[in-house]
Amino acid sequence: FLAEHNRQPKPFTWTADPDKIIAAVKRGHQVLDSIH
């Protein structure tokens, strides 16, 4: 698989919305903080 894939590599394209990622991280921190 790797040998075949590396013959025609494609650049990674970020498709996630940065605001959604930041919101998810904040929610994760809130959950962790509430456990302690």
N, C-alpha and C positions, 0 to 999 in steps of 0.2 A: 504493500500500500504506500509506504513512504517513498520508495523509489519512484513510483508512478506519479505520486502527488508532487514530488520535488521537481519533476521534469517541467511542469507548467504551474509554478506557484502563483497564487493570487494574493494581493495585499489584503490584510484584514480590514473590513469596513465596519466601523462602530455604528450600530443601529439603535441602541437604547437611548432614551431621552435622559439627559443628565439630571434634570430636575426630579425625575422619578427615582433615579439611583440615590440621589442625596436624601430624598424623603424616606426611602427604605432604610438607609443607614441610620438616619435619625430615629426611626421607629425601633430599629434594633438596639440602639443605645438606650432608649427609654425602657425597653423591656428588660435589658440587662441591669439597668439602674434600679428598677422596681423590685428585682429579685433580692437585692442586698438590703 
